[in-house]
Amino acid sequence: MQSIKFARRTVLLGALAAALAAAAPQADANTDVYVRIGPPAVRYEPVPPPPVGPHRWVWMPGYWHWNGHRYVWFRGQYVQREHGYWRPGHWDHRPGGWIWVGGGWH
């Protein structure tokens, strides 16, 4: 029984390693980076009070960034309002994999 559990664990770890190896990014003609494995769930971040000062501040939420090997969390931060409203970036699932759609002012 012990050897069956070990064999199952070995097969599962092998499958996980293969899936992680398959996550290497692929670039298309527009230099967009497609990632084969979707990002982890967005982390909850409590929004702190805005900085004190004469500027109007907007909270830019944190997001997962693909560094070429794995996802890395970039914490949220306040930015000075430019104009309009801030639309956060997001990961979009497309036929080639997951692609980052950057945020911006609208």
C-alpha positions, -999 to +999 in steps of 0.1 A: +000+000+000+028+024+009+045+018-025+012+026-043+009+060-025+046+067-033+040+059-070+009+081-071+028+110-055+057+106-079+033+106-109+015+137-096+047+155-089+060+146-124+028+160-140+031+192-119+067+196-130+057+191-167+029+216-163+052+242-149+078+236-176+050+241-202+044+276-187+072+292-207+060+323-224+054+326-261+056+359-279+034+368-309+040+393-336+028+422-314+053+413-286+024+403-263+035+375-239+012+345-236+014+324-205+000+288-206-009+287-169-033+312-156-024+336-127-032+327-091-062+343-075-059+380-068-046+387-032-068+406-008-051+439+001-066+463+026-066+498+011-047+521+034-056+558+039-043+580+010-012+600+015-016+635+030-010+664+006-026+686-020-028+659-047-058+637-055-047+601-050-061+570-067-055+534-053-039+512-080-047+476-068-020+449-068-016+424-096+003+393-106+032+399-130+047+371-151+086+374-149+093+348-175+094+319-150+066+324-125+040+349-113+052+375-088+028+397-068+032+435-072+015+452-042-011+479-047-001+516-043-015+551-045-008+571-076-015+608-083-047+612-104-040+623-139-074+626-154-106+605-156-105+572-137-080+544-133-089+511-150-069+483-134-050+458-156-061+422-158-052+388-171-073+377-201-077+341-213-073+338-251-067+309-274-029+313-271-029+313-233-032+341-207-022+376-217-018+407-195-040+437-205-025+467-189-045+493-170-046+530-177-064+563-173-098+566-190 
